Amino acid sequence: MLLAAVLVLKAFLVLGALLALQSIVALRDGYRFLRFVRKARREPPGSYRPFAALIIPCKGIDADFDANLRCFLAQEYPSYQVIFVVASESDPACEYLRDVLKQPFASGSAPKTALIVAGYADNRGEKVNNLLRGLSAVDSAAQVLVFADADARPARDWLRSLVAPLADSKVLVSTGFRWYLPGASFVSQLRAAWDTSIATLLGDHDHNFAWGGSMAIRAADFRRLEVADRYWANTVSDDYALTRAARDARGWIRFEPRCLVASREDSSFGEFLRWSNRQIIITRVYAPHLWRLGLAAHVLYCGTIIFGVAMLSLPGVTLPWRGLIVALLGAILTLGMAKARMRSIVAFELFPEERAVLARFGARYWQLAPLVPWVMLFNFVVAGLTRRIEWRGTHYELRSLHEVRVLRREGF
């Protein structure tokens, strides 16, 4: 009996040591991310500013919709085109956008604007269909195609910062990422802690991924790679598909820290879980190797924590062993929170205009960090059990990498 207990304790120590090592590596990566963000912000963005076409798919009127649109239409960029796309005339965003584009500030800030009604398709996601239809309005002079989400608020130098890396012929895609700011509610704060843990996976390396809310590609490369026909024709994920196109072509995906865009969203806890589940289900279908790695990492983390707590509850565990178990679990939690603390620093440095909000709630990035792996584990397990998602009222079944089935549509 004593031998069995010792073996179990040793097994826990092995798992705990592996997790602690993983946590140290993650902390180092977090520091590298912070250092890369600081370095990138100190350097000028570059002078490559060709005529660009910006396509923004819209559905419904989100909170801050008007403010976000005005930011897209007032970029510090010499010459660009903005194309808004909705799926239906009945979408309230359609009439709203018509009114916005009639205003003098819009035509003054963006020499060319357009509003396209895309209709629906049964073999791909609504957002992707909007992007494909938006391509029909792109000016023939456009040398760069830029794609963005209407629920994010870009800085005034966002467009030139996103386009500038494409001056390097080795860079095929330039990308940013969303950065959720914590609000007053617990769910808003948990969403911020959850999502920024993904943002910090990006950096100055060769395994970046494109994010659909801020990504740019040279128009010639978009046509050469046949992105519209080969990668976007039957998908719900514009960004994973573009990432796959870039990797198939052995091109570099450049992450630009200046293009981390502030986002805000409050919701019920159930809505947050549906949203986070959708992110990981899409990952499982379009990047299954990442899903497997993520599942293994979160099983290791949560399993080790449960194992350690279970060891503490056993009556035969001596005080020295209990001290060692508590020290190891404490070190693991501390390392994770230390990495998350760097996200708080990044938020303060990237969004000085949000200092008041971050002073109140910025600590939630690291205070809620211990909860994030448990939510992630739930997300990864759910992704292993279903391929069905709901995205802005449309329900899909992601049958394979190249097959999507629209189950039903709700609302406009």
N, C-alpha and C positions, 0 to 999 in steps of 0.2 A: 504493500500500500504506500509506504513511504517512498519507495523507488518510483512508483507511478507518479506520485505528486511531484517529485523532483524532475522527472522527465517532462511533465506538463509545464512546469515553471520554466525549464530550459527552452521548451518550444516557444513559450511566450517571449522570452528574452531574445530569441532569434528573430521572431516577427517584429518585436519592438525595435530591435537594432536596425533591421531593414527599413522600417518606417521612419526611424529617426534619421537615417542616412538619406532617405528620399526627401525628408523635410529640410535637411541641410542643403541639398542640391536645389530644392525649390526656393529656399531663402536666397541662395546665391543668384538664382535666375531672377528673383524679384529685385535684387540690388542691381543686376545688369540692366533690367528694364528701366529702373529709375535713372541710372547713369546715362542710358541711351536717350531717354526722353530729355534730360537736361542738355546733353550734348547737341541733340537735334534742334532744340529751341534756341541755342546760342548761335547757330549757324544760319546765314541767310538762306532762303528757300531755293534760290537759283533764278535764272532769268528766262528759262524756257516757258514761253506763254503763247503758244499758237492758238488759233481760233478753236474753241471747244464747244461741243454740244452737250448740254446737261439735261438728262432725262430723269424726271421725278414721277414715279407712279403714286397715285393718291387714291385713298378710299375713305370716305367719311371725313368729318372735321374733328380732328383731335384737339385736345387742349393745347393752346399756344400755336395753333395752326397758322394764324395770321402772322404772328411774330416770326415763325420759322420761314414762311414764304418770303417775307421781306428781307430776311438774311440771304436767302438764295438769290434774290433779285438785286442785291446791292453788294455783290462781291467786288473786291478790289482787283479787277482783272480787265485787261484792255478790250477784249472783244470775245463775247461768248453768247450762246443761244440757250434759252431755257424752254424745255418742252415738258408740259404737264400732261399726264395721261390718266384718265379714269375709265372704268369699264363700262359705265352706263350713264345715260343722260339723267337718270333718276337719282344718281348719287348726289347728295347735298353739296359735295365738294365741287361738282361740275359748275353749278350756277355761281357759287362763291368765287371760283377761279375766274370765271368770265368777268365778274365785277372787278376783281383785283387787276386783271390784265388790261382793263380799260383805264386804270388810273395812270396819270402822267409819270409817277415815280417808277413804275414798272418798265415802261418803254425807255425811260431815260437811263435806268441802270443796266438793263439788258437789251441791247439793240434788236434782238430777235426773240420773240416769244411765240408759243403755240400751245393750243389746248387740243388734245386728241381724245376722242371717244373710241375705245378699243374694241368693245364688245367682249364676248366670252369665248373660251375654248374649252373643250372637254378633255384634252390630252396634256394639259400643262397647268401650272399654277396661274392664278389671276394676275399676280404681280409680274411674272415672267411674260405673260401674254401682253400686258400693258407695255413692258419694255420693248418687246418685239414690234408692237404697233407704233411705238414712239420713234423707232428707227426710221420709219417712213417719212417723218418730218425733219430729219436731220439735214442741215444745209450741206450742200456738196463741198463747200469750202472747209468743213470741219476736219481738222487733223487729229483731234482727240475726242473720244467718247467718254462721258462721265455719267455715273449712275449714283443716285442718292435717294434717301428716304425722307418723306415729308414730315416725319415725327421727330426729326433731329434739328438742332439749331446750330448751324456752322458759324465759325468766326469769319470776319471779313476777309481774312487771307486764306481761308480754307481752300478755295478753288486753285489759286496759284501754287499753294503748298502741295496739293494733290497732283497737279499736272507736272510740276517741275522735275520730279525724279524720272519722268519719261524721256528726258533729254539724253539719258544713258541708254544706249541701244540694248544693253543686257537686261534692263528692266522691262518686263513685259506688262506687268500690272502694278499700279500704285494703289495703296489702300490705306484707309484709316480704320476706326472702330468706334462703336458707341461707348459712352462712359456715363452710366446711370448715376445721378446725384440722389442721395438719400433725402427723403422728405420727412414729414412729421409722423407718418404711420409706420408701424412695424413692417408691414409688407413691402412698402417702398424701400425701406432700409435693407431688408433681406434681399430684395431684387438687386439693389446696388452692390451688396457684398457678393452675391452669387455671380453676377455678370462680369464684374471687374476681375474676378479670378480667371476668367477666360481671356479678357483683354491683355493681361500681363503675360500670356503665352506668346504674344507677338514680340518682335524685336529685330535686332540686326543679325539675322541668320537666314538660312536657305529653306526653312520649313514654315514660312508664313502662309497664311490663307487670306483670301480676299473677303471683304465684308461688303454686302450689297448696299449698305447705307452710305458708303464713301469708297468708290472704286473707279479707276480710270484706266483706259487702255488706248493706245494709238489706233485710229480708225483703220489704218492699213493692216495692222496686226489682227484686229477684230474680223476683218474680211478674210485675211489669209488663213486664219485658223478655223474659219467657217463656224464661228461661235453660235450664230443664230440658228443655223441648220443642224449642226452636229451636236451641240451641247445644250442649247436652250429649247429645242423643239418639244421635248417631252420631259420636263422637269418642273418641280416647284421651287428649286433652289438656284437662283441666279448666281449666287456667290460661290457655292461649292462647285457648280458647273464651270464657272470661269476659272476657279482654282485648278480644276482638273485639266482644262484646256491649256493653262500656263504650264503645268507640270508635264503634260504630254509633249509640249513643245520645248521642254527643258529651259523655260524662261524663268527669270527671277521675279518674285513678288516682293515689292518693296513696301514696308510699313513706314508710314510717315506720321510721327507722333503729333505734329501740328494738326492732323486731321482726326484726332480724337474729338468727337463731337458730344456735347452735353445733351443728355436725354433725361426726361422725367416721366414717371408713370406711377400712378397709384391704382390699386385694384384690390379685390378681395383675395384672400389666400388661395381659394380655389382657382381663380383666374390666373394667379401667378403660377400655380402648379401646372395648369394647362399650357401656359406660355413656355415654362421651362421644359416641360415634357416634350413640347413640339421641337424645341431647339435640339434636344438629344435624339429624338426619333429621326429627324432629318439627318443628323450626323450619322446615325446607325445605317441609314439607307445609302447615303452619298459618300461617306467616309468610314466604312465599317472597321478599318484598322484603328481609327481614333476611338471609336466606340469600345472596341475590345480593350484597348489600353486604358481608357478611362474607367471602364467597369472594373478591371483588375486593380487599378490604383485605389478606387474607392472601397472595394471589398477589403483590400489590405488594411486601409485606414480604419474603417468602421469595425471590421472584424477584430483587429488588434485592440481597439479601445474596449469593445465588449469583452474580449478575452481577459484583458487586464482587470476590468471591474469585477468579472467573475472570480478571478484569482483572489482578489481582496476579500471576497465574501466567503471563501473557504475557511473553515475553522482551523485546519492544520497548517496554515501558512504562518511561518514565524515572523516576528517583528522586523528583522533585517530584510527578509524577502519582501515584506509589505513596503518597507521604505524604498527598496530598489524599484518595485513596480510603480509606486506613486511618483518617484523621481523620473522614471522613464516616460510615463504618461504625461507628466507635467512638462517635460522637455519637448515632447511632440506637440502639445497644445501651444506652448510658448513659441516654438519655431513657426508654426502656422500663423499665429497672431502677429508675429514680428514681420512676416512677409506681407500680411494684410495691412500692417501699419504703413508700409511703403506706399500702398494705394491711397491712403489718406494724404500722404505728402504729395503724391502725383496730382491728386485732385486740387489741393490748395495751390499748387504751382501752375496748373493748366488753366484753372478757372478762377482767377483772382476776383472777378466780378461776383462770384458766388460765395465770397468769404463769410458773409453773415450766416448763410445756410450751413456751410461746412463747419463753422465754429460751433453750431448747435448739434449737428448730426454727423459730422465727418468721422467721428470716432467709431461709428457703427460699422465702418469697413472692417475694422479689426475686432471690435467687440462681438460681432456676429459671425466672425470667421469660423469658430468651432461648429456652428450649425450647418455651414455650407456643404461639407462633405456628406452629411446625412441626407440633405435635400438632393444633392447630386446622385447619391446612391439610389434613391427612389427614382429619380429621372432615368438613370441608366437601366435599372431593372424594368421599368415601364416600357422603355424603348426596345427591350428584348422581347416584350410580349405583344406588341401591337405595331402596325405600320399605318395606323389611321391618325390623322391630325385635323384640327380645325384652325383655319387662318382667316380671320376677319369675316366670319360668317359663311365661309365655304369649307365643306368637309371633303377631305381627300383620302384616298388609299394609295400609299406609295408602294406599288407592287414590285418595282425593281429600279435599278439605276436609270433605266430608259423607259419606264412605263408608269404613268400616273392615271388614276381613275378619279373623276369628280363624282362624289357620292350625292351631294345635294348642296344647294345654295340657299342662304337665308338672307332676308333683307334686300337691299338694293344691289 
